[in-house]
């Protein structure tokens, strides 16, 4: 065709619809064509995406998800009309607010003659809604428990306006987009310090839907003042509420205005609180013994007499299975005997898969031993412990005792020797444990030593948890002694902020003995440190999760698959709880006006592990917060009493973080660690300072200390305590210097010679050798060191939480929300000498 010079064009070969291989290769130019029916992204790329009927299966799954969301939306809209009523809790904001009056004004619009004590369910025929009204007392802890189960919170504010205020000064001249975040007492904002504190607590815990009622608003004669006060309160609540919460302000002084508030609550969409909606829970409307005539039985835990308790209410959240454990807020965790569903006329009983109350493992002290101790060894150890306890008791009661200590010890140092026998066992080739362990022995011992031996206990015996002498010591303290203790803590906190981690080596104690547990690290992030090295015996009691997120995902999926077996949300149920102590009716009657929250625990949530919480400090709490300070910690529906330790919140450093002695007021975020029951995320954490006996009798409220959220439990997270040894430059020649006063003998210099040193002005160096016999050493630096510079050496030691967490319970034999200043003083004094 191309070779014909006459220009003739021959007809192309008709090869049909298919091109030849050479033409396809030339047209593709090396590109690989996309195969028909194959998708590189989306569901078709996954396994099974090309199977027969895969597209139909995907369509069915999409329809199921859409129907499920539609049913959830319809259930939320029907709340109050069908099934469970809406729970409306009235909480006073301020000491002058009257929550009972606000409840009466709203409740009487539905039904007249109903009771105003405890939870009362009424129906509004006008709005076709059912409400359960209840109000809180002035106790902030009970107000916090009420907010955990409410669908709608009504904040009652007593409006107080001074007639001498200039009407032009009532509303501040602020732009529309600017929110009020300060205290405007001169512009008609009637919320005092108590009101701000309860608002901060509930906001940190998680807010449901909110409605604000202003009492006495019609008493203001000036209409402009009324509108201004209403706007100021609306802008204030908008500024402090969590994002997504839109409060509305109403007045209930007249029935017409109260109906507007009731209409708003009947039509308002219920806001989701995720940490409680992933669990089954309900508000107890009736609480009584399941069989009052039945004789009590012995508890399998401690042998005390117990009975079965029947708790009735409208189920919310997720499905409730009889195999789950049930938690009564403030009264402990128990097993379920049966669940009676009054809506479907069914009864659910547990099977062999019921959760156990075992919260910790029983460690085997002989697991790591290679030889069996003889009878003489047991007797010697018992005699040693007996003498040790005798010396501790004599020390506690102020009696002087004489001990044998090494030569050169002063009387002050000898007073801190916990076990004089340790110096008899020390040989030339051995090195005793560091002074930290000795001081920890001198300090208050773990109150959980007896309690931790019981592996199946559901509640804590407070006498074992906190000891029996601290209440007596607390009574003996005077106000002046408490003031001195407070000032001493503030001085220590200020010193820790100005000179962090700096300690002095004692003259008469070798540094290699005093800091035996410490080591140097070339890099805090990457230096090798085995996470399972030298773990305390408490780590043998806890449970560990290989992959916590995956475990939580599996448990949630199993819970969703087993929902068909339990009671569904919206049902009226009676949960029969077994193993409740006989003093429950007495304690429950004392707190009759307080709500009783009943919640179901997810699988493994009763098991103890190492908990970590990222915390923020309450800006209105200005007292120093020291590690190992006792707090009452709210963890969702549960409460514990613990002594947490603090560390830096540094997620980028992985499994290591720096231990903090104090939670300073300028610290934005900090990590709090303690032993406690497993909490699946998200779960809030709120810390409160326990009161002394005198403060509690005076009607004081537990101070709100800090708030935050639970993180993934990680026992392998290493909390490293840092100390800094300092020395001074004596002589300098070029880059070499003679440093003194860091150590006081030649052996200590040789012991710490591998550790790198640095100066506060940025020079780095290493120890060459010891000079003389009094701790002088020759150091070479990266540059010339100035004479006024300070030479430092960083040493690190891993610290662990203490096994002293106790489940909060009103059924304990002694109050758990009290503390002793004397006991805290002993701990602080021991820690001071440990540093």
C-alpha positions in Angstrom: 0.0 0.0 0.0 2.7 2.4 0.9 5.0 1.2 -1.9 2.5 2.0 -4.8 3.8 5.1 -6.5 0.6 5.7 -8.4 -1.2 6.7 -5.1 -3.5 3.7 -5.1 -4.8 2.8 -1.6 -5.7 -0.8 -1.0 -8.6 -1.8 1.1 -7.7 -2.5 4.8 -8.1 -6.1 6.0 -11.4 -6.6 7.7 -10.6 -8.4 10.9 -14.0 -7.8 12.5 -14.5 -6.1 15.9 -11.2 -7.5 17.3 -7.9 -5.6 16.8 -4.7 -7.5 16.1 -2.2 -8.0 18.9 0.3 -5.6 17.2 -2.3 -2.8 17.0 -3.4 -3.2 20.6 0.3 -3.1 21.7 0.9 0.0 19.6 -2.2 1.7 20.9 -1.5 1.0 24.5 2.1 2.4 24.4 3.1 0.3 27.3 0.1 1.1 29.5 -1.8 -1.7 31.3 -5.5 -1.5 30.7 -7.9 -1.7 33.6 -9.5 -5.1 33.9 -13.3 -5.0 33.6 -15.1 -5.5 36.8 -12.1 -4.9 39.1 -12.0 -1.8 41.3 -8.8 -0.8 43.1 -10.7 1.1 45.8 -13.9 0.7 47.6 -15.8 -2.5 48.8 -15.0 -4.4 45.5 -11.3 -4.3 46.3 -11.9 -6.2 49.6 -11.9 -9.9 50.0 -15.1 -11.3 48.7 -15.9 -8.1 46.7 -16.1 -10.2 43.4 -18.1 -13.1 44.8 -21.5 -13.8 43.5 -24.1 -11.7 45.1 -21.6 -9.3 46.7 -23.3 -6.2 45.4 -26.7 -7.4 46.7 -25.1 -8.1 50.1 -23.6 -4.6 50.3 -27.0 -3.1 49.5 -28.7 -5.2 52.2 -26.0 -4.1 54.7 -26.5 -0.5 53.8 -30.3 -0.8 54.2 -29.8 -2.4 57.6 -27.6 0.4 58.8 -30.1 2.9 57.6 -33.0 1.2 59.3 -31.0 0.9 62.5 -30.2 4.6 62.6 -33.9 5.3 61.8 -35.0 3.2 64.7 -32.6 4.9 67.1 -33.9 8.3 65.9 -37.5 7.3 66.4 -36.8 5.8 69.8 -35.2 9.1 70.8 -38.2 11.1 69.6 -40.7 8.7 71.3 -38.9 9.0 74.6 -41.5 10.1 77.1 -44.4 9.1 74.9 -43.8 5.4 74.7 -41.7 3.3 77.1 -39.4 5.2 79.5 -40.3 8.7 80.6 -37.9 11.6 80.4 -36.0 12.1 83.6 -36.0 15.8 84.6 -33.6 16.7 87.5 -33.7 20.0 89.2 -30.3 21.2 90.5 -29.9 24.5 92.5 -27.3 27.0 91.3 -26.4 29.0 94.3 -27.2 28.9 98.0 -30.4 31.0 97.6 -32.0 28.9 94.9 -35.1 26.8 95.8 -35.1 23.6 93.7 -38.2 22.3 95.4 -40.3 25.2 94.3 -39.1 24.9 90.8 -40.0 21.2 90.7 -43.4 21.9 92.2 -44.1 24.6 89.6 -43.3 22.2 86.7 -44.8 19.0 88.2 -48.2 20.5 89.1 -48.8 21.4 85.4 -48.9 17.7 84.7 -50.6 16.2 87.7 -51.8 17.7 90.9 -51.5 15.9 94.2 -48.4 13.9 93.2 -45.6 13.5 95.7 -42.6 15.8 95.7 -40.2 13.4 97.5 -37.9 11.1 95.5 -38.5 10.3 91.8 -42.1 10.8 90.8 -43.4 9.9 87.3 -46.3 12.1 86.0 -48.0 12.5 82.6 -48.8 15.7 80.8 -52.0 15.2 78.8 -51.5 18.6 77.0 -48.1 17.7 75.6 -48.6 13.9 75.5 -45.4 13.4 77.5 -44.4 11.4 80.6 -41.8 12.9 83.0 -40.0 11.6 86.0 -39.3 14.6 88.2 -36.8 14.7 91.1 -34.6 17.3 92.7 -31.2 17.1 94.4 -30.2 18.2 97.9 -27.5 20.8 98.5 -24.8 18.1 98.6 -22.7 18.5 95.5 -21.8 14.8 95.4 -25.5 13.9 95.2 -26.0 16.6 92.6 -23.3 15.0 90.5 -24.9 11.6 90.8 -28.2 13.1 89.7 -26.7 14.5 86.6 -25.4 11.0 85.6 -28.9 9.7 85.0 -30.9 12.8 83.9 -32.2 13.3 80.4 -32.8 17.0 81.1 -31.1 19.1 83.8 -33.0 22.1 85.0 -30.7 24.6 86.6 -32.6 26.7 89.1 -31.2 30.2 89.7 -32.6 32.7 92.1 -32.5 36.2 90.5 -31.3 38.9 92.9 -31.1 42.5 91.7 -30.0 45.5 93.6 -32.4 48.4 93.1 -29.4 50.9 93.3 -27.8 49.6 90.1 -27.9 51.9 87.2 -30.2 50.4 84.5 -27.7 51.5 81.8 -25.0 49.4 83.5 -27.0 46.2 83.7 -26.0 45.0 80.3 -22.3 45.3 79.3 -21.5 46.8 76.0 -20.1 43.7 74.3 -20.2 42.6 70.7 -22.6 39.9 69.7 -19.9 37.3 69.1 -18.2 37.9 72.5 -19.1 35.6 75.4 -19.1 36.4 79.0 -16.4 34.4 80.8 -15.9 36.5 84.0 -18.0 37.3 87.0 -20.5 40.1 86.3 -22.0 40.5 89.7 -22.6 44.2 88.9 -24.6 43.5 85.7 -27.3 41.1 87.2 -25.6 37.7 87.0 -26.8 35.9 90.1 -24.5 32.9 90.3 -22.2 32.6 93.3 -19.1 30.6 93.8 -21.0 27.4 94.8 -23.1 27.6 91.6 -20.0 28.0 89.4 -18.4 25.0 91.0 -21.3 22.7 90.5 -21.6 23.9 86.9 -17.9 23.2 86.3 -18.3 19.7 87.8 -21.3 18.7 85.8 -19.8 20.2 82.6 -16.6 18.1 83.2 -18.6 14.9 83.7 -20.8 15.3 80.6 -23.9 17.3 80.0 -27.2 16.0 78.8 -29.9 18.5 77.6 -30.0 21.7 79.7 -32.8 24.1 80.7 -32.3 27.2 82.9 -35.1 28.5 85.1 -34.8 32.0 86.7 -36.7 32.3 89.9 -38.2 35.7 90.9 -37.7 37.3 87.5 -41.2 38.9 87.6 -40.2 40.6 90.9 -38.1 43.0 88.8 -40.4 45.9 88.0 -38.3 47.4 85.2 -39.0 45.4 81.9 -35.6 46.5 80.5 -33.9 45.1 83.6 -35.7 41.8 83.2 -34.7 41.4 79.6 -31.1 42.4 80.4 -30.8 39.9 83.3 -32.3 37.2 81.1 -29.8 37.9 78.3 -26.8 38.0 80.7 -27.7 34.6 82.1 -28.2 33.2 78.6 -24.9 34.4 77.4 -23.1 33.2 80.5 -24.5 29.7 80.2 -23.6 29.6 76.5 -20.1 30.6 77.3 -19.4 27.8 79.8 -21.3 24.9 78.4 -19.8 22.2 76.3 -19.9 22.6 72.5 -23.2 21.4 71.2 -25.2 22.2 74.3 -27.7 25.0 73.6 -29.4 26.2 76.9 -32.7 28.0 77.0 -33.7 30.5 79.8 -37.2 30.5 81.2 -39.2 31.8 84.1 -41.6 29.8 86.2 -43.2 32.5 88.2 -46.5 32.1 86.5 -48.2 29.0 85.1 -48.2 30.4 81.5 -44.4 30.9 81.6 -43.9 27.5 83.3 -45.8 25.9 80.4 -43.3 27.3 78.0 -40.5 25.6 79.9 -42.5 22.3 80.0 -43.2 22.5 76.2 -39.5 23.0 75.5 -38.6 20.0 77.6 -41.2 17.8 75.9 -40.0 18.8 72.4 -36.3 19.0 73.1 -34.0 16.4 71.6 -32.2 14.4 74.2 -28.5 14.9 74.0 -26.3 11.8 73.9 -23.7 11.3 76.7 -21.5 8.6 75.1 -19.8 7.2 78.3 -23.2 6.3 79.8 -25.0 5.3 76.6 -22.6 2.4 75.9 -23.8 0.8 79.1 -27.2 -0.2 80.5 -28.4 2.0 83.4 -31.5 3.2 85.0 -32.7 5.3 87.9 -34.1 3.3 90.8 -37.7 4.1 91.5 -38.3 1.3 94.0 -35.7 -0.4 96.2 -36.6 -3.2 98.7 -35.6 -6.7 99.7 -36.6 -9.3 97.2 -37.9 -11.6 99.9 -38.2 -9.8 103.3 -39.2 -13.0 105.1 -36.2 -15.0 103.9 -33.4 -15.5 106.4 -30.0 -13.9 105.4 -27.2 -16.1 104.0 -23.5 -15.9 104.5 -21.4 -14.0 102.0 -18.9 -16.0 100.1 -16.4 -13.1 100.4 -16.2 -12.3 104.1 -18.8 -14.6 105.7 -21.1 -11.6 106.7 -24.9 -12.0 106.5 -26.3 -10.8 103.1 -29.7 -10.8 101.3 -31.1 -10.2 97.8 -32.2 -6.7 96.9 -34.8 -5.9 94.2 -34.3 -2.6 92.3 -36.9 -1.4 89.8 -36.8 1.3 87.1 -37.0 2.1 83.4 -34.0 0.7 81.5 -31.9 3.0 79.3 -28.7 2.9 77.3 -28.0 -0.6 76.0 -29.5 -4.0 76.6 -29.1 -5.5 80.1 -28.0 -9.1 80.4 -28.3 -11.2 83.5 -24.7 -12.3 83.0 -23.4 -8.8 83.6 -22.3 -7.4 86.9 -24.5 -4.6 88.3 -23.1 -1.5 90.1 -25.1 0.5 92.6 -23.4 3.9 92.7 -22.1 4.5 96.2 -22.9 1.0 97.4 -20.7 -1.4 95.4 -20.7 -4.0 92.7 -22.7 -7.3 92.8 -23.9 -10.2 90.8 -27.4 -10.5 89.4 -29.8 -13.2 90.6 -32.4 -12.6 87.9 -34.0 -9.8 85.8 -37.7 -9.4 85.5 -39.0 -7.6 82.4 -42.4 -6.3 83.3 -43.0 -4.9 79.7 -42.6 -8.2 77.9 -43.5 -10.4 80.9 -40.2 -12.2 80.8 -37.6 -13.3 83.3 -33.9 -13.6 82.5 -31.6 -15.7 84.7 -27.8 -15.9 84.4 -26.1 -19.0 82.9 -22.6 -20.4 83.1 -21.2 -17.3 81.3 -22.0 -14.9 84.2 -19.2 -12.5 85.1 -17.2 -13.2 88.3 -16.6 -10.7 91.1 -12.9 -11.5 91.1 -11.1 -8.2 90.6 -7.5 -9.2 91.0 -5.3 -12.3 90.7 -3.7 -14.1 93.6 0.1 -13.8 93.2 2.3 -16.8 94.0 5.2 -15.5 96.1 7.2 -18.7 95.3 6.8 -18.4 91.5 10.3 -17.1 91.1 12.0 -19.1 93.9 14.4 -21.9 93.1 14.8 -23.3 96.6 12.2 -23.9 99.3 12.8 -22.0 102.6 13.5 -24.0 105.7 11.6 -23.8 108.9 14.4 -21.8 110.4 14.1 -19.2 107.6 10.4 -18.8 108.3 11.0 -18.3 112.1 13.8 -15.8 111.4 11.7 -13.8 109.0 8.8 -13.8 111.5 11.0 -12.6 114.3 12.4 -9.9 112.1 9.0 -8.7 111.2 7.9 -8.7 114.8 10.8 -6.5 115.9 10.3 -4.2 113.0 6.6 -3.7 113.9 7.5 -3.1 117.5 10.0 -0.4 116.5 7.4 1.2 114.3 4.8 1.2 117.1 7.3 2.7 119.5 8.1 5.3 116.9 4.5 6.0 116.4 3.8 6.6 120.1 6.8 8.8 120.5 9.1 6.5 122.4 12.8 6.8 121.9 14.8 3.7 120.8 18.4 3.0 120.3 19.6 1.3 117.1 22.9 0.2 115.8 24.0 2.4 112.8 27.2 2.7 110.8 29.9 5.0 112.2 29.4 8.6 111.3 25.6 8.6 111.4 24.1 11.6 113.2 21.2 11.3 115.5 18.9 12.9 112.8 20.0 10.2 110.3 19.6 7.4 112.8 16.0 8.5 113.5 15.1 7.6 109.9 16.6 4.1 109.9 13.7 1.8 109.5 15.5 -1.5 109.9 18.9 -1.5 111.6 19.5 -5.1 110.7 20.2 -4.1 107.1 23.6 -2.8 108.1 24.6 -6.1 109.6 23.8 -7.9 106.4 25.8 -5.5 104.2 29.2 -6.9 103.1 32.0 -5.5 101.1 30.9 -7.1 97.8 27.2 -6.3 98.3 25.2 -3.1 98.0 22.0 -2.5 100.0 18.9 -1.1 98.3 18.7 2.6 98.1 17.5 5.1 100.7 14.2 5.4 98.9 13.1 1.9 99.9 14.1 2.6 103.5 12.1 5.8 103.6 9.2 4.1 102.0 9.3 1.5 104.8 9.3 4.4 107.3 6.4 6.1 105.6 2.8 5.0 105.9 2.5 1.4 104.7 0.0 0.4 102.1 -3.4 0.1 103.7 -4.4 -2.5 101.1 -1.9 -5.2 102.3 -4.6 -7.3 103.9 -7.3 -6.4 101.4 -5.2 -7.4 98.4 -5.1 -11.0 99.6 -8.8 -11.5 98.8 -9.2 -12.1 95.1 -13.0 -12.3 94.9 -14.1 -9.3 97.0 -16.5 -6.9 95.5 -16.3 -4.1 98.1 -13.6 -2.8 100.3 -13.4 -3.1 104.1 -12.5 0.5 105.0 -10.6 -0.6 108.1 -8.2 -2.6 106.0 -8.0 0.0 103.3 -7.3 3.1 105.4 -6.2 1.8 108.8 -7.8 2.5 112.2 -5.6 5.0 113.9 -5.8 7.9 111.4 -9.2 9.2 112.7 -7.9 9.4 116.2 -4.8 11.3 115.1 -7.0 13.7 113.1 -9.0 14.6 116.2 -5.8 15.5 118.0 -4.7 18.1 115.4 -5.3 21.8 116.1 -6.1 24.5 113.6 -2.6 25.9 114.0 -1.0 22.6 113.2 -3.2 22.3 110.0 -2.2 25.8 109.0 1.5 25.0 109.5 1.1 21.8 107.4 -0.5 23.8 104.6 2.2 26.4 104.6 4.9 23.7 104.6 3.3 22.1 101.5 3.2 25.5 99.7 6.9 26.1 100.4 7.8 22.6 99.2 5.7 23.2 96.0 7.4 26.5 95.4 10.9 25.0 95.9 10.1 22.2 93.5 9.1 24.7 90.9 12.2 26.9 91.3 14.7 24.0 91.7 13.1 20.9 90.1 14.5 17.5 90.9 17.7 18.9 92.6 18.9 16.8 95.7 22.0 16.9 97.9 24.1 13.9 98.6 24.4 13.4 102.4 27.9 13.7 103.8 27.8 10.5 105.9 25.9 8.2 103.5 27.6 6.9 100.4 25.8 8.0 97.2 26.1 4.6 95.7 24.0 3.3 98.6 21.6 6.3 98.8 20.8 6.2 95.1 21.3 2.5 94.5 18.0 2.2 92.6 18.8 5.1 90.2 20.6 4.8 86.9 21.9 7.2 84.2 20.3 7.4 80.8 22.1 8.6 77.7 18.7 9.2 76.1 15.4 9.4 77.9 13.5 8.3 74.8 15.7 5.6 73.3 18.0 4.2 76.1 17.2 0.5 76.8 15.1 -0.2 79.9 13.2 -3.5 80.3 9.6 -2.7 81.2 9.4 -6.0 83.2 12.5 -5.4 85.3 12.1 -5.4 89.1 8.3 -5.2 89.1 6.7 -5.0 92.5 4.5 -7.8 93.8 1.4 -5.6 93.1 1.9 -6.1 89.4 1.2 -9.8 89.8 -2.3 -9.0 91.0 -3.4 -6.9 88.0 -4.8 -7.9 84.6 -3.1 -6.9 81.4 -4.5 -6.4 77.9 -2.4 -7.2 74.8 -4.4 -4.8 72.7 -6.8 -2.7 74.7 -8.5 -1.1 71.7 -9.1 -4.4 70.0 -10.4 -5.9 73.2 -12.9 -3.1 73.7 -14.0 -3.4 70.1 -14.5 -7.2 70.5 -16.4 -6.7 73.7 -18.7 -4.1 72.2 -19.4 -6.3 69.2 -20.1 -9.3 71.5 -22.4 -7.1 73.6 -24.3 -6.0 70.5 -24.7 -9.6 69.3 -26.0 -10.7 72.7 -28.5 -7.9 73.0 -31.3 -10.2 71.8 -30.9 -12.3 75.0 -31.3 -9.4 77.6 -33.8 -6.7 78.4 -34.2 -3.9 75.8 -33.9 -0.2 76.6 -37.3 1.3 77.4 -38.5 -1.7 79.4 -39.7 -1.5 83.0 -37.4 -4.0 84.8 -36.7 -5.3 88.2 -33.1 -6.4 88.8 -32.6 -8.8 91.8 -29.1 -8.3 93.2 -27.6 -10.9 95.4 -25.1 -10.5 98.2 -26.1 -7.1 99.5 -25.2 -6.4 103.2 -27.9 -6.1 105.8 -27.1 -2.5 106.6 -28.1 -1.3 103.1 -31.7 -0.2 104.1 -30.3 1.9 106.9 -27.8 3.7 104.7 -30.2 4.1 101.9 -32.8 5.6 104.2 -30.3 8.3 105.3 -29.9 9.3 101.7 -33.5 8.9 100.6 -33.5 12.1 98.6 -30.3 11.2 96.8 -30.8 9.3 93.5 -29.7 5.6 93.3 -28.0 4.9 90.0 -28.0 1.3 88.8 -25.6 0.5 85.9 -24.3 -2.7 84.2 -20.6 -3.3 83.9 -19.2 -4.3 80.6 -17.1 -7.5 80.4 -13.8 -7.2 82.3 -14.6 -3.8 83.8 -14.4 -5.1 87.3 -10.8 -6.3 86.9 -8.0 -4.1 88.3 -5.2 -2.8 86.1 -3.0 0.3 86.0 -5.1 3.3 84.9 -3.9 6.5 83.3 -5.9 9.7 83.1 -5.1 12.9 81.4 -6.1 15.6 83.9 -6.7 19.3 84.1 -6.5 21.3 87.3 -9.6 23.2 88.5 -8.6 26.8 88.2 -10.4 27.7 91.5 -8.5 25.2 93.5 -5.2 26.9 94.6 -3.8 24.4 97.2 -0.7 22.4 96.4 -1.4 18.9 95.0 1.3 16.4 95.8 1.7 12.9 94.4 0.2 10.1 96.5 -2.4 12.5 98.0 -5.7 10.7 98.7 -8.6 11.6 96.4 -12.2 10.5 95.8 -12.3 9.8 92.1 -15.5 9.6 90.1 -15.1 7.2 87.1 -18.5 7.4 85.3 -21.0 5.6 87.5 -18.3 4.3 89.8 -16.2 5.9 92.6 -12.9 4.9 94.2 -10.6 6.2 96.9 -7.0 6.2 95.6 -3.6 7.9 96.0 -2.5 8.6 92.4 0.9 9.6 91.2 1.5 12.2 88.5 3.7 12.4 85.5 4.1 14.5 82.4 1.6 14.1 79.6 3.9 13.5 76.7 2.3 11.1 74.2 5.3 11.5 71.7 7.7 9.8 74.1 5.8 6.5 73.9 6.0 4.2 76.9 8.0 6.6 79.1 7.1 9.7 81.0 8.7 11.8 83.7 7.3 11.5 87.2 6.1 14.8 88.8 6.2 15.4 92.6 3.6 18.1 92.4 0.6 19.0 90.2 1.4 22.7 89.9 -1.2 25.3 89.2 0.4 26.4 85.9 0.5 22.8 84.6 -2.1 22.6 81.7 -2.2 18.8 81.4 -0.8 16.1 83.5 -1.0 12.3 83.6 -2.5 10.6 86.7 -1.8 6.9 87.4 -3.2 4.5 89.9 -4.5 1.0 90.4 -8.2 0.7 89.7 -11.0 -1.2 87.9 -10.8 -1.2 84.1 -12.7 1.6 82.3 -13.5 1.5 78.7 -13.1 4.8 76.9 -14.6 7.3 76.9 -15.0 7.6 80.6 -14.6 10.9 82.6 -12.5 11.2 85.7 -13.1 13.8 88.5 -11.0 14.2 91.6 -12.2 15.5 95.0 -10.3 16.2 98.1 -11.7 14.3 101.1 -12.6 16.3 104.2 -11.5 16.0 107.7 -14.0 15.1 110.4 -14.4 18.6 111.6 -14.9 20.0 108.1 -17.5 17.4 107.4 -19.5 18.1 110.5 -19.3 21.9 109.7 -21.2 21.2 106.4 -18.3 21.8 104.0 -18.3 20.4 100.5 -15.4 18.2 99.1 -13.2 20.6 97.0 -13.2 19.9 93.3 -9.5 19.4 92.5 -9.2 18.3 88.8 -11.0 16.7 85.9 -10.1 14.7 82.8 -10.6 11.5 80.9 -9.4 7.9 81.0 -6.7 6.8 78.6 -5.7 3.3 77.5 -4.6 1.2 80.6 -1.0 0.4 80.1 0.9 -1.4 82.9 4.1 -1.2 80.9 4.1 2.6 80.9 7.3 3.6 82.7 7.1 6.5 85.1 10.7 7.6 85.7 11.6 9.7 88.7 14.4 12.1 88.0 16.9 13.5 90.5 19.7 16.0 89.7 23.0 15.9 91.6 24.8 19.2 91.4 28.5 20.1 91.8 30.6 23.3 91.6 33.6 24.1 89.5 36.8 24.4 91.6 39.5 24.9 89.0 39.4 25.1 85.2 42.1 24.6 82.6 40.9 24.8 79.0 38.2 22.2 78.6 39.1 20.3 81.8 37.8 21.2 85.2 37.9 20.0 88.8 34.4 19.6 90.2 33.6 19.2 93.9 30.7 18.8 96.3 28.8 16.5 93.9 30.2 13.5 95.8 32.1 13.1 99.1 34.3 10.1 98.6 36.4 8.4 96.0 34.3 5.3 95.6 31.2 7.3 94.7 33.1 9.0 91.9 34.2 5.7 90.4 30.7 4.3 90.8 29.0 7.1 88.8 31.9 7.6 86.4 30.0 6.2 83.3 27.2 8.7 83.7 27.3 11.8 81.5 27.3 15.2 83.1 26.3 18.7 81.9 26.2 22.3 83.0 23.3 24.7 83.3 24.8 26.8 80.6 24.7 24.0 78.1 28.1 22.3 78.2 28.3 18.5 78.2 31.1 16.4 79.6 32.3 13.1 81.1 34.1 12.1 84.3 37.8 11.2 83.7 38.9 10.2 87.2 38.7 10.9 90.9 41.0 13.4 92.4 41.9 12.9 96.1 39.7 11.1 98.6 37.0 13.7 99.3 34.9 13.4 96.1 36.8 15.8 93.8 36.8 14.6 90.2 38.3 15.7 86.9 35.8 16.3 84.1 36.3 17.1 80.5 33.7 19.2 78.8 32.7 20.1 75.2 33.9 23.7 75.8 35.5 25.9 78.4 33.4 26.1 81.5 32.9 29.3 83.4 33.6 29.4 87.1 30.1 30.3 88.2 28.5 27.5 86.2 26.8 24.5 87.9 27.6 20.9 87.0 24.7 18.5 87.0 24.1 14.8 86.7 20.7 13.2 85.9 19.7 10.0 87.6 16.5 8.1 87.0 14.4 5.5 88.9 11.2 3.9 87.9 8.3 4.5 90.3 5.0 2.6 90.6 1.6 3.3 92.0 0.7 2.0 95.4 -1.8 -0.8 95.9 -4.2 1.3 98.1 -7.2 1.8 95.9 -10.5 1.1 97.6 -14.0 1.0 96.1 -16.1 3.8 97.5 -19.1 2.5 99.5 -21.5 4.0 102.0 -21.8 0.5 103.5 -18.2 0.6 104.9 -17.8 0.5 108.6 -16.1 4.0 108.6 -16.6 7.0 106.3 -14.4 6.8 103.2 -14.8 10.5 102.2 -12.7 11.7 105.2 -8.9 12.1 105.5 -6.4 12.7 108.2 -3.9 15.6 108.2 -1.6 13.7 110.5 -1.4 10.7 108.0 -0.7 13.0 105.1 2.0 14.8 107.1 3.7 11.4 107.7 3.7 10.7 104.0 5.0 14.1 103.1 7.8 13.9 105.6 8.9 10.5 104.4 8.8 11.7 100.7 10.8 14.8 101.6 13.7 12.6 102.9 13.3 10.2 99.9 14.1 12.9 97.4 
